[in-house]
Amino acid sequence: MNKSERRRYEKNKVIKDMSLYEASDSWDEHDFGEFDDTKEVRNIRFSLKKKKYVGIDIKLYSLIRNKARKLHKSEDTLINEWLSEKVKI
């Protein structure tokens, strides 16, 4: 791996490890012009999915969050998997 590849790898690793707040702070101090390998994307396609948020008892949510961490999943993913199994989708 040459020097520029190593720099790009390290920069990408730092970006992946950033929290949303750290990324926001970073863009307050930097702009896209500082990065040689970025390109403007014009044709982006995405579809929005409607979601319904429901209340969950805080103690139950705490148990779900702990279980999700052990399984290396988000709470949303785990809850959706469990509900899908329950209603047999």
C-alpha positions in Angstrom: 0.0 0.0 0.0 1.6 3.3 -1.1 1.4 6.5 0.9 -1.7 8.0 -0.7 -3.6 4.8 -0.5 -2.7 4.5 3.2 -3.8 8.1 3.8 -7.1 7.5 2.0 -7.7 4.2 4.0 -7.0 6.0 7.3 -9.3 8.9 6.3 -12.1 6.5 5.4 -11.6 4.5 8.6 -11.9 7.7 10.7 -15.0 8.7 8.8 -16.6 5.3 9.5 -15.8 5.6 13.2 -17.3 9.1 13.5 -20.5 9.7 15.4 -23.2 11.9 13.8 -22.2 14.8 16.0 -18.5 14.4 15.2 -19.2 14.4 11.5 -21.3 17.5 11.8 -18.5 19.3 13.6 -16.1 18.1 11.0 -18.2 19.6 8.1 -18.3 22.9 10.1 -14.6 23.1 9.6 -14.1 21.4 6.2 -15.7 21.3 2.7 -15.7 18.9 -0.2 -13.1 21.0 -2.0 -10.5 19.6 0.4 -11.0 16.0 -0.8 -9.5 15.1 -4.2 -11.4 11.8 -4.6 -15.0 13.1 -4.1 -17.4 13.4 -6.9 -20.8 15.1 -7.1 -23.7 12.6 -7.3 -26.6 13.8 -9.3 -29.0 10.9 -9.9 -29.9 9.5 -6.5 -32.8 7.1 -6.2 -34.3 6.1 -3.0 -37.7 5.1 -1.6 -39.1 6.2 1.7 -40.8 3.6 3.9 -43.5 4.7 6.2 -42.9 3.8 9.8 -45.2 3.8 12.8 -43.6 4.5 16.2 -45.1 2.9 19.3 -44.4 3.4 22.9 -42.6 0.7 24.8 -42.2 0.5 28.6 -38.8 1.9 29.5 -37.8 -1.3 31.5 -38.8 -3.5 28.6 -36.9 -1.3 26.2 -33.8 -1.5 28.3 -33.9 -5.3 28.2 -34.4 -5.2 24.4 -31.5 -2.8 24.0 -29.2 -5.1 26.0 -30.3 -8.1 24.0 -29.7 -6.2 20.7 -26.2 -5.2 21.8 -25.3 -8.8 22.6 -26.6 -9.9 19.1 -24.8 -6.9 17.4 -28.1 -5.6 16.0 -30.0 -2.4 16.4 -33.0 -2.3 18.6 -35.3 -1.5 15.6 -34.0 -4.6 13.7 -34.4 -6.9 16.7 -37.9 -5.7 17.5 -39.0 -5.9 13.8 -37.6 -9.5 13.6 -39.4 -10.5 16.7 -42.7 -8.9 15.6 -42.4 -10.5 12.1 -41.9 -13.9 13.7 -44.9 -13.4 16.0 -47.3 -12.5 13.2 -45.6 -15.0 10.8 -44.9 -12.7 7.9 
